[in-house]
Amino acid sequence: MTQEKKGRADHVDQLVSKRLKMRRMMLGLSQHDLGSAVDVSIQQIQKYEKATNRISSGKLHAFSKVLKVPVNYFFEQNENTLNTPNALAEDGEEYNPNEGDLVTEREIVTLIKAFSDIKSSISRKKIIELVKTMT
């Protein structure tokens, strides 16, 4: 196992950053809105979202409150979390932030927003079934 350089973002930091950005976008918040809510600058939010800077545990806790998710939301990687980068990978395949995703974050967020706007649970279930048959 190679030792990572101090301060460098690893794959977990990359995952947390992507989840932060996607959740912010899902809620329709600007970087300014999120920064103001947790008392950091827009530039700092940009650095967090690009994993240029690591997010401290205290700041992650603040983000979870503002974004209305539990802290573990930022770390989840399973089949029930559609909006994780790893959700599109094959079972057992590790998330690699350096690989090009076939689906962009913006497409995922757009799909989730549209899906969330569907009021009928029957329609949502049918859409899920349809998508599963297409894969």
N, C-alpha and C positions, 0 to 999 in steps of 0.2 A: 504494500500500500504506500503510495507516495504521499508525502506530507504537503498539504496545501500552503501556499504563502499566506502569511498573516494579513488579514483584512480583505483578502480576495473572496468574491462571492462564489459559492459552490452551487451545485445543482439544486439544493434545498432553497438557497437564497433566490435563485432564479425562479423557482416555482412560487415562492411566497410573493415575489415581485409581480409575476404574471397574474396571480390570483387577486392581488391588491388592485391592479389596473382594471381587470375585467369586472370586479365587483363595483368599483367606482363608476365604470361606464354603464353597467347594468342599472345602477341607481340614477343615472343621468347627472352625476356630479362632475363639475369641472375640477381640474387640479387645484385651482384657486379655492373652490369650496371646501375640498378635502383638507388642504393645507390650513385654511383658516380654522377649521373645526378641531384640528389637532395641534395648532400653533406652530406650524412650520411653513417655510416659503414654498412657492410654486417650484422653484429650482430644486428644492430638497425632495418634493414629491416626484419630480422627474427622475431624480437620481435613484429614489427608492424603486420606481416602476421599471427602470432599466437595470436594476441590480448593480448600479455603480456604487451605491452605499448600502451597507447592510442595515436592516431595521432592528432597532433594539427591542427587547421584550416589552418594555414599557410603552413604546410607540406602537408596537403591534397590538397591544391591549387597547390602546386608544383608538386605533383604526377599527378594531373589531366592534367597539361600542358605536362608533359613528356609522359604520357600514352595516350594523345590525346583524352580525354573524358571530358565532363563537370563534375563539382564537384558533382552534384546530381546523377551521375552514381553510385557512391559508396553507395547511399541510396535507389536506386530504388528497388521496390518489386511489380512487376505487371506481367501480363501474357505476355507482350511484351519483357520481359528481361529474355531470356532463361538461361543465365548464372548466375542467382541469386540462392542462396540456396533455397529460398522460391518458386521459379518457379516450383519446383517439388512437392510442397505441395498442398493439396486440397484447394479450395477457402475458405477464411475465417480462415484458419489454420495459426496460428502465427509461425513464424520461431523460432525454438529452437535449438541453436547451440550445445546443449548437446545430442540431439538425433542423433543416427547413421543414416547417409544418405544412402539410398539404392544405389544411384549413387555416385561414387567418383568424386572429383573435377577434377582429371586427366582425367577421362572418359568424363566429360563435355567439358573440354578444347580440348581434342582430337577430339571429335565430332564437335565442333564449328570450329576448324581449318580445318578439312576435308570438312565440309559443305561450308566454305568460299572459298575453292579452286575450287568449282564447278562453272564453268563459265556460264553455261546455266541457265537463270532464270526459264525456263520451267522445267528443271530437279529439281531445288531447290523446286519449288512449288509441284511437284509430290512427292518428298521425304517428304515434310511436310505433304501432304495428306496421304501418306503411314503410317507415324509415328502416325498420329492422329487416323487412323483406328486400329492401334495395341494397343492403350491404353484402 
